[in-house]
């Protein structure tokens, strides 16, 4: 990320650009995305590499139902057969 090389065996998470929220604050975290990334990495290391994923609860655009996403399915302890039944 941002020109930093990583060994594939050391990658623990793959994200999307939209999920990298620190990028919105690059201007106050060093002025550039690479500088903001370095700043964020330093903060994560300062917290003993403990971090979490934050998801907010809000009403559905579909009234009383929610749309399932691949991210939700990926968190379930399912077999391929289970996924076929869900779908």
C-alpha positions as CSV (number, residue, x, y, z in Angstrom):
1,X,0.0,0.0,0.0
2,X,1.3,3.4,-0.9
3,X,4.4,1.9,-2.4
4,X,5.3,-0.2,0.6
5,X,6.2,-3.8,-0.4
6,X,4.8,-6.6,1.7
7,X,5.2,-10.3,1.5
8,X,2.0,-12.1,0.6
9,X,2.4,-14.4,3.6
10,X,2.3,-11.4,6.0
11,X,-0.9,-9.9,4.7
12,X,-3.6,-10.3,7.3
13,X,-6.4,-8.2,5.8
14,X,-7.4,-7.0,2.3
15,X,-9.5,-3.8,2.3
16,X,-11.1,-1.4,-0.2
17,X,-10.3,2.2,-0.7
18,X,-13.7,3.2,0.7
19,X,-13.0,1.3,3.9
20,X,-9.7,3.1,4.6
21,X,-11.2,5.9,6.6
22,X,-8.0,7.4,7.8
23,X,-7.4,8.6,4.2
24,X,-10.2,11.2,4.7
25,X,-7.9,12.8,7.3
26,X,-4.7,12.7,5.3
27,X,-4.4,16.5,5.4
28,X,-4.0,16.5,9.2
29,X,-2.0,13.2,9.3
30,X,1.0,14.3,7.3
31,X,-0.5,15.9,4.2
32,X,-0.2,12.9,1.8
33,X,-1.7,9.5,1.7
34,X,1.6,7.7,2.2
35,X,2.4,10.0,5.2
36,X,-1.1,9.4,6.7
37,X,-0.6,5.6,6.2
38,X,2.7,5.8,8.1
39,X,1.0,7.9,10.9
40,X,-1.9,5.4,11.1
41,X,0.6,2.4,11.2
42,X,2.5,4.1,14.0
43,X,-0.8,4.6,16.0
44,X,-1.7,0.9,15.5
45,X,1.7,-0.2,16.7
46,X,1.4,2.1,19.7
47,X,-1.7,0.2,20.6
48,X,0.0,-3.2,20.4
49,X,-1.5,-3.8,16.9
50,X,-5.0,-3.9,18.4
51,X,-7.7,-2.4,16.2
52,X,-11.3,-3.2,15.2
53,X,-13.9,-2.8,12.5
54,X,-16.6,-0.3,13.3
55,X,-20.1,-0.7,11.7
56,X,-23.0,1.5,12.5
57,X,-26.5,0.4,12.9
58,X,-29.0,2.3,10.8
59,X,-32.4,1.7,9.3
60,X,-32.6,-0.3,6.0
61,X,-33.5,1.2,2.7
62,X,-35.6,-2.0,2.2
63,X,-37.9,-1.2,5.1
64,X,-38.1,-4.3,7.4
65,X,-35.4,-6.4,5.7
66,X,-31.7,-6.2,5.2
67,X,-29.7,-7.0,2.1
68,X,-27.0,-9.6,2.7
69,X,-23.5,-9.0,1.4
70,X,-20.5,-11.2,0.7
71,X,-18.8,-9.6,3.8
72,X,-21.6,-11.0,6.0
73,X,-21.5,-14.4,4.4
74,X,-17.7,-14.5,4.8
75,X,-18.0,-14.2,8.6
76,X,-20.3,-17.3,8.9
77,X,-18.8,-20.7,9.6
78,X,-20.4,-22.2,6.5
79,X,-19.7,-25.0,4.0
80,X,-20.3,-24.5,0.3
81,X,-23.5,-26.6,0.8
82,X,-24.6,-24.2,3.6
83,X,-24.1,-21.2,1.3
84,X,-26.1,-22.9,-1.5
85,X,-29.0,-23.3,1.0
86,X,-28.8,-19.7,2.1
87,X,-28.9,-18.4,-1.4
